[in-house]
Amino acid sequence: MRAARLLSLLLLLQTRGRMTAQQLAGELEVSVRTVYRDVESLGAAGVPVYAERGPAGGYRLLDGYRTRLTGMTGDEADTLLLAGMPGPAAELGLGAMVAAAELKLLAALPPELGDRAARVRQRFHLDAAGWFRADEPTPHLAGLADAVWNDRLVELRYRRWKQPREVTRTLAPLGVVLKAGRWYLVARAGTEVRAYRVGAVLELTVREERFARPDDFDLAGFWQAWAQRYEESVYRDEATVRVTAAALERMPFVFAPAMSRAARAAAGPADEAGWLRTVVPIESIAHGHTELLKLGADVEVLAPAALRERFAATARDLGRLYAGGDKAPS
């Protein structure tokens, strides 16, 4: 266990350069005191690691030093091949490089690990797109990814949902995110960091001008917080309903995750007939009408009144439509 940690510490310094004891402790999930002991052990073993003092100090390896420890376990090789994601990489314009990197990895592995790699490809496949959803054209994705990689400002014409529908923005692109088959650009606009759907980009100009990327920006952390805020902001209203127990169980299959989670969490006990009350987050009356209709006769809307009346009107229209029994319209 300690040998694996020492190797990880060495590789962190080799790949990232100077790191503080606190940073190393966070990466290795150990105490700072443990990092001090491990660095001493590396030095005693002949690894040229030294400390730089001062506010910008930390540990680093002697310039030019590279470890010769190239051993790789079978599980590690499997994980690298699973991380290839050829589909998304191709959309980013990196398909050829991913394929070349995989060939080099396979060529460098011993025969037994190469055999495992072939088994991985035959047993695991990533399909990132959501069900029942066509691929969204993203002709500007590769250009945006290149701008992200090279820290270049971009100017784009973007289509949004509110007026004016089309706007032009100058952005500092910080990253791209693939979420449920949709690509998003995370970029700084002025002093704010926002997310933009790549499929809504109409025109793109990558400038020669570069920008200074914030050292403390965490793409994964930003996206997690932004996605949570977005879900919470979308559902600005709520519907109080009576549903059957069967409908409650069906919600995760017909509602968005945020809707079904909230509705199931708010559900009260079932009455003698098996019905229970709960509250369902909705975007609007129209949205609530469309979504709750998916539960058919297993839901009764109690509030708001406008939504209940819309359901009543739908029920009357359906009654008139089917009043003729099995008779088909002429």
N, C-alpha and C positions, 0 to 999 in steps of 0.2 A: 504494500500500500504506500509506504513512504517512498520507495524507489519510483513508483509511478508519479507521485507528487513532485519529486525532484526533477523528473524528466519534463513534466508539465511546466514547472517553473522555468526551466532552462529554455523550453520552446517558446514560452511567452516572451521572455527577454529577447530571444532571437528574432521573433516575428514582429514585435511591437516596439523594440528599442527600450528607452528608459521608462521604468515604471517605479512608482513608490511602493513602499512596503504595504501601505493600506490598499492600494490597487491590487497588488498581488494577493493579499489576503482575501479580498473580495472575489477574485477570479477562482482561487483555489478553495474557497469556503473553509478557511482555517483562521486562526488568530494571527495577529501581527507578530507576536512572540515566536510562533511556529515558523513564520517566514524568515525571521532573523536567524533561527537555528538552521533552516534549510539552506540559506545563502552561505552561512559559514561552512556547511557540509560540502557544498559545491566548490567553494574555494579550496577546501582541504583536499578535494579530489582532483585539483588541477584545472578547474574551469576558471578562465580569467574574468570573473565577475567583480565589479568594484562599485563603491557607493560614491555618488556626487552629493555634496552638501549644499545647503541653501534652500530657499523657498521653491525653486524649480528643480530640486535635486531628486535623487532616486537611485535605483540600482540599474546597471547596464552592463553589457558584455563588451570586452575589448573589441574595437573596430576591426572588422574582417574575420572575427571568429565565427565559425559555423560548426554546429555539432554534427558528428558522423553517426549518431544514433538514428538509424532509419528503419528499425524493426516496426512492423505493423501487425496487429492481431487480426484474426479472421473477422471478428465482429466490427473492428474499425474499418476494414476494407469494405464490408457490406454497407456500413453506414455512409461512407463516401459515395458509393455508387447509387444509393437511394437518394442522395442529395442532389443528383445531377439535374433533375427536372428538365428534360429535353424540350418539352412543349413550351413552357414559359421562357426558357432560355432562348429558343428560336424567335419568340415574339420580341424579345429584347435585342435581337440581332446578334446573339452570342451562340447560336446553335452550332456553328462550325467549330468554335473554340471549345465548347463543352465536349463535343465528339472527339476532338483532338486530345483534350486533357484526359478523357476516359481511356483512349487508346494508350496514352503514355503511362497512365496508372496501371492498366492491365499488363503492359509490357514490363513494368518494373516489379510487379508482384511475382512471388515464387509460384510454381505450377499449381500447388494445392489451393492457394488463394485465388488464382485465376479461374479455377474450376468453380469456386464459390461465387465469383462475380457473375459467371454465366447463369448460375442457378438463381441469383437475385433478379436478374433481368427477366427471367421467365416466370417469376413468382410475384413480383410487385410492379405495379404501374400507377402513376399519378395522373388523374384526370381532374383538374382543378375547377372546371366549369360546373355551375349549378345545374340541376335537373330542369328539363323543359325550358331551356334558355339557349337561344342561338348565340354564337360567338359575336361579340361586339367588335366591329372594325376599329382598329387602333393604328392608323397609318403613321402617326407621329410618335409612337412609343419608342422606337429605336433612337430617334433624334433626341427625345427627352432623356432617355437612359444615358446617352453619350454626354449630354449636358450635365447630368447629375455626376457622372464619373469624372468629368473634367472641370467641375465647378464653374461653368459658364452661365451667364445670365441668358434668359430666354424671353422672347416677346411672343405672346400667343393670343389668338382670337378664340374666344371660348363661348359656348352656348350654355346658358343656365336656365333655371326654371322660372325666375322672376324677371320683371321688366327693368331695364331693357334686356331682351333675351340674349343679345350678342354683345360682348364686352371685350376690350383689349387690355391685357395686363402684362406688365414687366415683372418677372419673377426670378427668384434665386432658387433653383430646384435642389432639394435636399435628399430626395429619395423617391423610389417608386414602390408601390405595394400591390400585390395581387390578392384580392379578396373575393371569394366565391365566384371566380371566373371573370371578374372585372378588375381592370388596372386603374390605379389612382396615383396621381402625382402629389407628393408632399413638397410644398414650396413656401418660401418666405415672400410675403407681399408687404412691402414696407417693413413694419416692425412685427407683424403677425405671421404665424405659421399656419397654413391652411391646407386642405386636401381638395384636389380637383380631379374629376373623372376624366381619364385620358381619352375615352371615346367621345367626349364632348369638345375636344380641341379641334377647331376648324382649320386653323393655320398656325404654323410654327416657324419662328426665326430664331436660330441659335446665334447669339452674339459672340464676338471675339472677346468681349469684356468679361473678366473673371470676377468672382466675389469671394469673400473670406467666409469659409464654412465655420459655423460655431463649433468650438471644440467640445462643448458639453451637450451637443444635440444627440438625443437617443431616438432613432427612428422607431424602433419597436415600442418603446415607452410612449412616444407621442401618439402612435397609431392606436394603441390600446385605449388611451384616454380619450382621443378624438372620436373613436368608434362608439364608445359608451355615451359620450355627450350627444352624438348624432342620433343614436337610438332614442335617448330620452327626449330630445327636442322634437323629433318627428311626431311622437304621440302626444298631442297637445290637449286631447279631450279623452273622455272615458264613457263607456256604456255600462250601465247596471243591468244585469240579465239574470234570468233563471235558465238553467241548463240541466239536462240529464247527466247522470254519471258517465254514460257512454260518450256524450259530447265532450265532456271534460277530458276524457282519455284521448279523444280524437284531435284535440286542439294542436298538439305539437306537429301533427301531420298536415294541417290545413292553414295554420297561422304562422306568421313570422315568429322567430324565437322569443323576442321581447314581449310580444302579445301573449303567447301561450304561457310563458314563465309567470308573468304578472297575474294572469287570470287564474292559474292553478294555485298560486300562492295566496290569492285573496279569497279562494273558495271557502264557503262555510259548510257546515254539516248537511248531509242530505236529509230531506223530509221523508215521511212514510211512503210517498210515491216515488222516491228516488231522485227528486229534483233538488237543486241547491242554488244558492245565490252567489254571484261573484261579480267582479268588476273587470272589464276588458279595456285596455288602452286602445284608442283609435285616433287616427289622424284628423278625421272630419266626419260629418254625418254621412256623406257619400261613401267614404272609405269604410266606415263601420257597417253600412248597409251591405256593401259588396262582400266584406269579409264574413260577417255573421250569417249571411245567407248560405254559406258553405255548410252550416250545421243543420240546415233544413228545419224540420218540425221539432228538433231537439233543443231549440232555444226560443225563449220569449224575452223580448226587449222590454225592460221596465222604465228606463230613462236613458237619455233625455227624451222629452216628449216628441221632438221633431223626428228623431230616429224611430220611435215607436209608431208614429203616424205613417212614416214611409213604409215600414213593414206591413202595417194594416192595409195601405194602398196596394202594395205588392200582392198581399193575400187576396184582396178583392179582385185584382186583375187576373190572377191565376185561377180564381174560382170561376170567373166569367169565361176564361179561355177553355177550361176543362169541364164546363157545365154540361156539354153535350156527350159526356161519357167517352166511349171509344170511337165516336164518329170523327173522322178526319175532316179538316176543312177542305172545302171544294176549291 
